[in-house]
Amino acid sequence: MSNTTVRALAELVQGQLHGDGDQVITDARSVTEARAGHITLIENEKQLRQLAQTQATAAVVPTAVEGNGHTVIKVKDPLAAFIFILQHLRGHKAVTPGGIDPRAVVHPTAIIGPDATVGPFVSIGEGTTVGARCRIFPGVVLGCHCRIGDDVTLYPHVVVYDNCILGNRVIVHAHAVIGADGFGYRQQKGQHIKVPQLGHVEISDDVEIGACSTVDRGTFDATRVGQGTKIDNLVMIGHNCQIGPYNLLVSQVGIAGSSTTGAYVVLAGQVGVADHVTIGDGAVLGARSGVGSDLNGGARYLGAPAMPEQEQKRILVSLHKLPEMRRDLQKIKSQLGIIDAA
């Protein structure tokens, strides 16, 4: 942890300083945790009340926000500036290439790119290629004939099955599995007989996959995840799925086989998608929605089965009124002398 002044930090992020720039800053903390000697973050005008209450010595704020007596650094992108300041104060350094640990098992035909780091107990199979500057953490298993792009980070115990492809700058967190067999069976003589899963997985550039998530290989072709898509922890993507670019798949989402999503689709926590479903560009699914049929793009959906948001909200409001409506119905029937059938 290093000490510096508010003025030095303003120069570091090329921000506009308002207030006492000579005050000493020892750390960067969130607005609720910050104390004297800390710099904090105010991302938008809605958080101005927190700025008035914080004990922080200084704050990073948007250019339109007034300090109101506080020492502030005004920048166009407060979050990016605050992250940079935090890393500077806490001495985060770029990871230096560590080469191949002698305890790793790398097949003689595998190719490891320049400045890559391969940790202990990593296993890299026959014919696999690992790009430049990759970081392969301990316990990772890369199967045979995989292609791993440049600047990829694979955290501990990630497993990538044979023939899978990861693009540049892909991040895969601990215990995720790429390329396991799809869940495919057919019934013969009363038994579930496995359908061989002979395809692979293709992960495009700039995808991030959370811990313990899984992407199954295609039956004959590829399961694909589009460029820039971000996948949270504990997400399941079935075989043959085609996940579009720049999707957000939140924790515990499950997508059954052969489903397709367009660009910029958002699936909130625990959304379930049936097999062979297509979800259009820009669709947003609220938490715990259940998708059983195709959905148009550019709309928001809720519920199970998923319906347009406004329609589902009207239904939910009506559900709360059902007891009252039932009592009213019973009164009307009583007044009319209608007796319920036994």
C-alpha beads as a LAMMPS data file, in Angstrom:
LAMMPS data file: protein, C-alpha beads

342 atoms
341 bonds

1 atom types
1 bond types

-500.0 500.0 xlo xhi
-500.0 500.0 ylo yhi
-500.0 500.0 zlo zhi

Masses

1 110.0

Atoms # bond

1 1 1 0.000 0.000 0.000
2 1 1 1.444 3.351 -1.011
3 1 1 0.608 6.906 0.090
4 1 1 0.079 9.782 -2.298
5 1 1 -1.808 13.070 -2.575
6 1 1 -5.157 13.837 -4.163
7 1 1 -3.364 16.105 -6.656
8 1 1 -1.071 13.276 -7.770
9 1 1 -4.047 10.974 -8.254
10 1 1 -5.879 13.628 -10.291
11 1 1 -2.843 13.877 -12.562
12 1 1 -2.660 10.092 -12.778
13 1 1 -6.205 9.826 -14.202
14 1 1 -6.095 13.181 -16.017
15 1 1 -9.018 14.473 -13.957
16 1 1 -10.068 17.939 -12.803
17 1 1 -9.177 18.571 -9.165
18 1 1 -11.600 20.585 -7.016
19 1 1 -10.609 21.164 -3.396
20 1 1 -7.491 20.537 -1.320
21 1 1 -5.075 18.581 -3.499
22 1 1 -2.416 18.288 -0.775
23 1 1 -4.411 15.870 1.357
24 1 1 -2.770 12.468 1.717
25 1 1 -4.547 9.366 0.410
26 1 1 -3.600 5.926 1.743
27 1 1 -6.223 3.681 0.125
28 1 1 -9.295 3.535 -2.134
29 1 1 -12.545 2.154 -0.709
30 1 1 -16.256 2.006 -1.553
31 1 1 -18.355 4.910 -0.335
32 1 1 -19.783 2.935 2.617
33 1 1 -16.375 1.601 3.733
34 1 1 -14.246 4.700 3.177
35 1 1 -12.693 6.521 6.121
36 1 1 -10.353 9.485 6.581
37 1 1 -7.352 9.138 4.306
38 1 1 -9.333 7.174 1.702
39 1 1 -10.592 8.121 -1.743
40 1 1 -13.977 6.807 -2.809
41 1 1 -16.211 6.561 -5.877
42 1 1 -19.440 8.385 -6.747
43 1 1 -20.644 7.036 -10.092
44 1 1 -23.712 9.193 -10.669
45 1 1 -25.887 11.965 -9.303
46 1 1 -28.113 9.473 -7.468
47 1 1 -25.220 8.770 -5.091
48 1 1 -24.728 12.412 -4.103
49 1 1 -26.437 11.779 -0.762
50 1 1 -23.741 9.206 0.014
51 1 1 -21.069 11.774 -0.835
52 1 1 -22.542 14.075 1.810
53 1 1 -22.414 11.286 4.399
54 1 1 -19.075 9.645 3.616
55 1 1 -16.011 10.029 5.807
56 1 1 -13.699 9.745 2.804
57 1 1 -11.087 12.441 2.291
58 1 1 -11.780 12.671 -1.456
59 1 1 -13.961 11.183 -4.172
60 1 1 -13.837 10.411 -7.871
61 1 1 -17.005 11.823 -9.467
62 1 1 -18.548 12.438 -12.907
63 1 1 -17.748 15.775 -14.545
64 1 1 -21.320 17.054 -13.985
65 1 1 -21.307 16.429 -10.219
66 1 1 -20.490 19.260 -7.823
67 1 1 -18.293 18.542 -4.833
68 1 1 -20.391 20.629 -2.408
69 1 1 -17.412 21.279 -0.188
70 1 1 -15.744 17.885 -0.670
71 1 1 -12.436 17.402 -2.414
72 1 1 -13.232 15.661 -5.690
73 1 1 -11.583 14.523 -8.906
74 1 1 -13.917 14.992 -11.892
75 1 1 -13.546 12.533 -14.786
76 1 1 -15.627 11.306 -17.725
77 1 1 -15.500 7.662 -16.613
78 1 1 -15.443 7.541 -12.785
79 1 1 -15.469 3.745 -12.478
80 1 1 -12.484 3.246 -14.789
81 1 1 -10.563 6.035 -13.064
82 1 1 -11.325 4.653 -9.600
83 1 1 -10.182 1.151 -10.574
84 1 1 -6.938 2.614 -11.927
85 1 1 -6.393 4.560 -8.705
86 1 1 -7.118 1.520 -6.542
87 1 1 -4.653 -0.617 -8.480
88 1 1 -2.054 2.147 -8.226
89 1 1 -2.485 2.539 -4.467
90 1 1 -2.420 -1.179 -3.762
91 1 1 0.594 -1.822 -5.953
92 1 1 -1.021 -4.221 -8.426
93 1 1 1.645 -5.217 -10.883
94 1 1 1.411 -6.886 -14.260
95 1 1 2.025 -10.614 -14.094
96 1 1 5.500 -11.416 -15.361
97 1 1 5.804 -14.489 -17.584
98 1 1 6.719 -17.524 -15.528
99 1 1 7.385 -20.014 -18.291
100 1 1 6.389 -23.658 -17.922
101 1 1 6.496 -25.064 -14.416
102 1 1 8.528 -28.296 -14.278
103 1 1 5.585 -30.039 -12.627
104 1 1 3.336 -29.394 -15.638
105 1 1 2.800 -32.178 -18.184
106 1 1 3.012 -30.811 -21.722
107 1 1 2.857 -33.186 -24.711
108 1 1 5.907 -32.886 -26.979
109 1 1 3.687 -31.885 -29.919
110 1 1 1.951 -29.075 -28.017
111 1 1 2.974 -25.520 -28.890
112 1 1 3.216 -22.900 -26.148
113 1 1 3.338 -19.264 -27.288
114 1 1 5.853 -16.652 -26.152
115 1 1 5.572 -15.124 -22.681
116 1 1 2.978 -17.699 -21.588
117 1 1 2.780 -18.917 -17.994
118 1 1 1.929 -22.581 -17.373
119 1 1 1.489 -23.429 -13.703
120 1 1 2.164 -26.596 -11.754
121 1 1 0.102 -29.730 -12.409
122 1 1 -1.246 -28.393 -15.694
123 1 1 -1.839 -31.022 -18.372
124 1 1 -1.686 -30.036 -22.060
125 1 1 -2.534 -32.704 -24.625
126 1 1 -1.237 -33.749 -28.007
127 1 1 -1.358 -31.161 -30.781
128 1 1 -2.765 -28.363 -28.611
129 1 1 -1.689 -24.788 -29.297
130 1 1 -1.539 -22.130 -26.561
131 1 1 -1.150 -18.513 -27.702
132 1 1 1.120 -15.725 -26.571
133 1 1 0.965 -14.305 -23.039
134 1 1 -1.577 -16.842 -21.817
135 1 1 -1.874 -17.531 -18.098
136 1 1 -2.648 -21.165 -17.321
137 1 1 -3.155 -21.605 -13.580
138 1 1 -2.441 -24.775 -11.566
139 1 1 -4.477 -27.873 -12.259
140 1 1 -5.842 -26.813 -15.656
141 1 1 -6.409 -29.634 -18.153
142 1 1 -6.305 -28.922 -21.888
143 1 1 -7.213 -31.888 -24.061
144 1 1 -5.785 -32.853 -27.432
145 1 1 -5.859 -30.632 -30.526
146 1 1 -7.268 -27.590 -28.729
147 1 1 -6.560 -24.073 -30.000
148 1 1 -6.138 -21.402 -27.330
149 1 1 -5.761 -17.786 -28.519
150 1 1 -3.521 -15.014 -27.244
151 1 1 -3.846 -13.410 -23.779
152 1 1 -6.188 -16.128 -22.499
153 1 1 -6.523 -16.669 -18.735
154 1 1 -7.571 -20.082 -17.430
155 1 1 -7.978 -20.163 -13.658
156 1 1 -7.313 -23.236 -11.474
157 1 1 -8.859 -26.558 -12.482
158 1 1 -10.507 -25.383 -15.678
159 1 1 -11.039 -28.341 -18.029
160 1 1 -11.098 -27.930 -21.805
161 1 1 -11.928 -31.143 -23.662
162 1 1 -10.394 -32.262 -26.978
163 1 1 -10.696 -30.140 -30.148
164 1 1 -12.156 -27.059 -28.452
165 1 1 -11.281 -23.534 -29.590
166 1 1 -10.890 -20.457 -27.379
167 1 1 -10.378 -17.037 -28.975
168 1 1 -8.180 -14.178 -27.858
169 1 1 -8.506 -12.614 -24.397
170 1 1 -10.912 -15.267 -23.162
171 1 1 -11.171 -15.613 -19.377
172 1 1 -12.407 -18.855 -17.825
173 1 1 -12.775 -19.051 -14.054
174 1 1 -12.068 -21.940 -11.725
175 1 1 -13.665 -25.344 -12.266
176 1 1 -15.502 -24.397 -15.448
177 1 1 -15.740 -27.182 -18.035
178 1 1 -15.633 -26.532 -21.776
179 1 1 -16.546 -29.333 -24.164
180 1 1 -18.042 -32.053 -21.972
181 1 1 -20.469 -34.409 -23.712
182 1 1 -23.913 -33.065 -24.463
183 1 1 -26.855 -34.720 -22.726
184 1 1 -28.041 -36.775 -25.676
185 1 1 -29.742 -40.192 -25.441
186 1 1 -32.268 -42.219 -27.387
187 1 1 -34.388 -45.057 -26.117
188 1 1 -33.805 -48.563 -27.430
189 1 1 -35.416 -51.669 -25.936
190 1 1 -36.326 -49.769 -22.788
191 1 1 -32.837 -48.400 -22.219
192 1 1 -31.329 -44.933 -22.644
193 1 1 -28.561 -45.327 -25.217
194 1 1 -25.955 -42.565 -25.426
195 1 1 -25.744 -40.615 -28.678
196 1 1 -22.031 -40.018 -29.360
197 1 1 -21.104 -36.355 -28.987
198 1 1 -18.625 -35.841 -31.815
199 1 1 -18.608 -32.030 -32.157
200 1 1 -16.666 -29.393 -30.256
201 1 1 -16.951 -25.932 -28.655
202 1 1 -15.895 -22.579 -30.126
203 1 1 -15.525 -19.636 -27.746
204 1 1 -15.033 -16.300 -29.537
205 1 1 -12.790 -13.380 -28.540
206 1 1 -13.301 -11.472 -25.272
207 1 1 -15.688 -13.980 -23.700
208 1 1 -15.613 -14.436 -19.923
209 1 1 -16.969 -17.622 -18.332
210 1 1 -17.661 -17.826 -14.603
211 1 1 -16.679 -20.442 -12.053
212 1 1 -18.290 -23.878 -12.308
213 1 1 -20.076 -23.051 -15.559
214 1 1 -20.296 -25.588 -18.380
215 1 1 -20.496 -25.398 -22.165
216 1 1 -21.219 -28.789 -23.769
217 1 1 -19.760 -29.863 -27.088
218 1 1 -22.003 -30.206 -30.126
219 1 1 -23.344 -33.569 -31.223
220 1 1 -21.822 -33.368 -34.705
221 1 1 -20.869 -29.702 -35.179
222 1 1 -19.933 -26.872 -32.799
223 1 1 -21.532 -25.277 -29.777
224 1 1 -20.613 -21.587 -30.112
225 1 1 -20.410 -18.592 -27.784
226 1 1 -20.237 -15.231 -29.569
227 1 1 -17.730 -12.450 -29.157
228 1 1 -17.816 -10.387 -25.989
229 1 1 -20.443 -12.509 -24.224
230 1 1 -20.137 -12.625 -20.430
231 1 1 -21.254 -15.738 -18.560
232 1 1 -21.702 -15.748 -14.791
233 1 1 -20.990 -18.593 -12.348
234 1 1 -23.023 -21.814 -12.451
235 1 1 -24.415 -21.381 -15.957
236 1 1 -25.203 -24.405 -18.155
237 1 1 -25.123 -24.173 -21.976
238 1 1 -26.299 -27.318 -23.734
239 1 1 -24.982 -29.008 -26.838
240 1 1 -25.393 -27.365 -30.257
241 1 1 -26.380 -23.995 -28.759
242 1 1 -25.454 -20.875 -30.681
243 1 1 -25.013 -18.039 -28.182
244 1 1 -24.825 -14.645 -29.872
245 1 1 -22.335 -11.825 -29.337
246 1 1 -22.391 -9.569 -26.288
247 1 1 -24.909 -11.601 -24.320
248 1 1 -25.128 -11.434 -20.519
249 1 1 -25.995 -14.781 -18.917
250 1 1 -26.455 -14.406 -15.177
251 1 1 -25.939 -17.033 -12.468
252 1 1 -27.769 -20.369 -12.718
253 1 1 -29.109 -19.810 -16.217
254 1 1 -29.758 -23.088 -18.023
255 1 1 -30.017 -23.267 -21.816
256 1 1 -31.065 -26.592 -23.319
257 1 1 -29.596 -28.019 -26.490
258 1 1 -29.831 -26.457 -29.954
259 1 1 -31.128 -23.112 -28.727
260 1 1 -30.014 -19.817 -30.256
261 1 1 -29.704 -16.308 -28.855
262 1 1 -29.175 -13.132 -30.875
263 1 1 -26.902 -10.217 -30.069
264 1 1 -27.092 -8.365 -26.733
265 1 1 -29.530 -10.801 -25.131
266 1 1 -29.761 -10.657 -21.317
267 1 1 -30.848 -13.693 -19.303
268 1 1 -31.180 -12.841 -15.601
269 1 1 -30.618 -15.292 -12.759
270 1 1 -32.146 -18.784 -13.040
271 1 1 -33.714 -18.255 -16.450
272 1 1 -34.480 -21.605 -18.060
273 1 1 -34.554 -22.019 -21.843
274 1 1 -36.051 -25.118 -23.480
275 1 1 -34.364 -26.888 -26.385
276 1 1 -34.588 -25.627 -29.993
277 1 1 -35.689 -22.128 -28.937
278 1 1 -34.613 -18.901 -30.641
279 1 1 -34.380 -15.621 -28.706
280 1 1 -34.074 -12.457 -30.806
281 1 1 -31.541 -9.630 -30.605
282 1 1 -31.729 -7.430 -27.540
283 1 1 -34.326 -9.487 -25.665
284 1 1 -34.177 -9.192 -21.867
285 1 1 -35.485 -12.031 -19.673
286 1 1 -36.228 -11.329 -16.005
287 1 1 -35.090 -13.641 -13.220
288 1 1 -36.611 -17.151 -13.160
289 1 1 -38.316 -16.731 -16.501
290 1 1 -39.101 -19.937 -18.350
291 1 1 -38.709 -19.877 -22.135
292 1 1 -40.586 -22.604 -23.956
293 1 1 -40.989 -21.053 -27.400
294 1 1 -39.314 -18.495 -29.658
295 1 1 -39.181 -14.889 -28.433
296 1 1 -38.908 -11.753 -30.527
297 1 1 -35.981 -9.421 -30.029
298 1 1 -36.053 -5.917 -28.595
299 1 1 -38.519 -6.716 -25.817
300 1 1 -38.528 -7.501 -22.094
301 1 1 -40.068 -10.695 -20.751
302 1 1 -41.033 -12.073 -17.343
303 1 1 -42.497 -15.217 -15.849
304 1 1 -42.931 -18.870 -16.709
305 1 1 -43.939 -19.184 -19.423
306 1 1 -42.155 -15.983 -20.391
307 1 1 -44.509 -13.210 -21.510
308 1 1 -43.984 -9.559 -22.423
309 1 1 -43.160 -7.667 -19.246
310 1 1 -46.248 -5.435 -19.086
311 1 1 -48.622 -8.339 -19.737
312 1 1 -46.962 -10.447 -17.046
313 1 1 -47.101 -7.570 -14.550
314 1 1 -50.849 -7.202 -15.112
315 1 1 -51.261 -10.916 -14.428
316 1 1 -49.212 -10.679 -11.225
317 1 1 -51.292 -7.742 -9.996
318 1 1 -54.452 -9.732 -10.722
319 1 1 -53.142 -12.724 -8.763
320 1 1 -52.885 -10.611 -5.621
321 1 1 -56.534 -9.672 -6.022
322 1 1 -57.810 -13.247 -6.505
323 1 1 -58.892 -13.835 -2.861
324 1 1 -60.917 -10.614 -2.893
325 1 1 -62.384 -11.431 -6.319
326 1 1 -63.350 -14.904 -5.081
327 1 1 -65.159 -13.466 -2.064
328 1 1 -67.036 -11.029 -4.325
329 1 1 -68.005 -13.863 -6.662
330 1 1 -69.344 -15.936 -3.766
331 1 1 -71.497 -12.984 -2.601
332 1 1 -72.920 -12.499 -6.098
333 1 1 -73.711 -16.217 -6.432
334 1 1 -75.362 -16.226 -3.018
335 1 1 -77.518 -13.230 -3.941
336 1 1 -78.548 -14.967 -7.171
337 1 1 -79.278 -18.214 -5.370
338 1 1 -76.659 -20.132 -7.317
339 1 1 -75.473 -23.243 -5.502
340 1 1 -72.117 -24.810 -6.415
341 1 1 -72.360 -28.344 -7.739
342 1 1 -71.070 -31.020 -5.371

Bonds

1 1 1 2
2 1 2 3
3 1 3 4
4 1 4 5
5 1 5 6
6 1 6 7
7 1 7 8
8 1 8 9
9 1 9 10
10 1 10 11
11 1 11 12
12 1 12 13
13 1 13 14
14 1 14 15
15 1 15 16
16 1 16 17
17 1 17 18
18 1 18 19
19 1 19 20
20 1 20 21
21 1 21 22
22 1 22 23
23 1 23 24
24 1 24 25
25 1 25 26
26 1 26 27
27 1 27 28
28 1 28 29
29 1 29 30
30 1 30 31
31 1 31 32
32 1 32 33
33 1 33 34
34 1 34 35
35 1 35 36
36 1 36 37
37 1 37 38
38 1 38 39
39 1 39 40
40 1 40 41
41 1 41 42
42 1 42 43
43 1 43 44
44 1 44 45
45 1 45 46
46 1 46 47
47 1 47 48
48 1 48 49
49 1 49 50
50 1 50 51
51 1 51 52
52 1 52 53
53 1 53 54
54 1 54 55
55 1 55 56
56 1 56 57
57 1 57 58
58 1 58 59
59 1 59 60
60 1 60 61
61 1 61 62
62 1 62 63
63 1 63 64
64 1 64 65
65 1 65 66
66 1 66 67
67 1 67 68
68 1 68 69
69 1 69 70
70 1 70 71
71 1 71 72
72 1 72 73
73 1 73 74
74 1 74 75
75 1 75 76
76 1 76 77
77 1 77 78
78 1 78 79
79 1 79 80
80 1 80 81
81 1 81 82
82 1 82 83
83 1 83 84
84 1 84 85
85 1 85 86
86 1 86 87
87 1 87 88
88 1 88 89
89 1 89 90
90 1 90 91
91 1 91 92
92 1 92 93
93 1 93 94
94 1 94 95
95 1 95 96
96 1 96 97
97 1 97 98
98 1 98 99
99 1 99 100
100 1 100 101
101 1 101 102
102 1 102 103
103 1 103 104
104 1 104 105
105 1 105 106
106 1 106 107
107 1 107 108
108 1 108 109
109 1 109 110
110 1 110 111
111 1 111 112
112 1 112 113
113 1 113 114
114 1 114 115
115 1 115 116
116 1 116 117
117 1 117 118
118 1 118 119
119 1 119 120
120 1 120 121
121 1 121 122
122 1 122 123
123 1 123 124
124 1 124 125
125 1 125 126
126 1 126 127
127 1 127 128
128 1 128 129
129 1 129 130
130 1 130 131
131 1 131 132
132 1 132 133
133 1 133 134
134 1 134 135
135 1 135 136
136 1 136 137
137 1 137 138
138 1 138 139
139 1 139 140
140 1 140 141
141 1 141 142
142 1 142 143
143 1 143 144
144 1 144 145
145 1 145 146
146 1 146 147
147 1 147 148
148 1 148 149
149 1 149 150
150 1 150 151
151 1 151 152
152 1 152 153
153 1 153 154
154 1 154 155
155 1 155 156
156 1 156 157
157 1 157 158
158 1 158 159
159 1 159 160
160 1 160 161
161 1 161 162
162 1 162 163
163 1 163 164
164 1 164 165
165 1 165 166
166 1 166 167
167 1 167 168
168 1 168 169
169 1 169 170
170 1 170 171
171 1 171 172
172 1 172 173
173 1 173 174
174 1 174 175
175 1 175 176
176 1 176 177
177 1 177 178
178 1 178 179
179 1 179 180
180 1 180 181
181 1 181 182
182 1 182 183
183 1 183 184
184 1 184 185
185 1 185 186
186 1 186 187
187 1 187 188
188 1 188 189
189 1 189 190
190 1 190 191
191 1 191 192
192 1 192 193
193 1 193 194
194 1 194 195
195 1 195 196
196 1 196 197
197 1 197 198
198 1 198 199
199 1 199 200
200 1 200 201
201 1 201 202
202 1 202 203
203 1 203 204
204 1 204 205
205 1 205 206
206 1 206 207
207 1 207 208
208 1 208 209
209 1 209 210
210 1 210 211
211 1 211 212
212 1 212 213
213 1 213 214
214 1 214 215
215 1 215 216
216 1 216 217
217 1 217 218
218 1 218 219
219 1 219 220
220 1 220 221
221 1 221 222
222 1 222 223
223 1 223 224
224 1 224 225
225 1 225 226
226 1 226 227
227 1 227 228
228 1 228 229
229 1 229 230
230 1 230 231
231 1 231 232
232 1 232 233
233 1 233 234
234 1 234 235
235 1 235 236
236 1 236 237
237 1 237 238
238 1 238 239
239 1 239 240
240 1 240 241
241 1 241 242
242 1 242 243
243 1 243 244
244 1 244 245
245 1 245 246
246 1 246 247
247 1 247 248
248 1 248 249
249 1 249 250
250 1 250 251
251 1 251 252
252 1 252 253
253 1 253 254
254 1 254 255
255 1 255 256
256 1 256 257
257 1 257 258
258 1 258 259
259 1 259 260
260 1 260 261
261 1 261 262
262 1 262 263
263 1 263 264
264 1 264 265
265 1 265 266
266 1 266 267
267 1 267 268
268 1 268 269
269 1 269 270
270 1 270 271
271 1 271 272
272 1 272 273
273 1 273 274
274 1 274 275
275 1 275 276
276 1 276 277
277 1 277 278
278 1 278 279
279 1 279 280
280 1 280 281
281 1 281 282
282 1 282 283
283 1 283 284
284 1 284 285
285 1 285 286
286 1 286 287
287 1 287 288
288 1 288 289
289 1 289 290
290 1 290 291
291 1 291 292
292 1 292 293
293 1 293 294
294 1 294 295
295 1 295 296
296 1 296 297
297 1 297 298
298 1 298 299
299 1 299 300
300 1 300 301
301 1 301 302
302 1 302 303
303 1 303 304
304 1 304 305
305 1 305 306
306 1 306 307
307 1 307 308
308 1 308 309
309 1 309 310
310 1 310 311
311 1 311 312
312 1 312 313
313 1 313 314
314 1 314 315
315 1 315 316
316 1 316 317
317 1 317 318
318 1 318 319
319 1 319 320
320 1 320 321
321 1 321 322
322 1 322 323
323 1 323 324
324 1 324 325
325 1 325 326
326 1 326 327
327 1 327 328
328 1 328 329
329 1 329 330
330 1 330 331
331 1 331 332
332 1 332 333
333 1 333 334
334 1 334 335
335 1 335 336
336 1 336 337
337 1 337 338
338 1 338 339
339 1 339 340
340 1 340 341
341 1 341 342
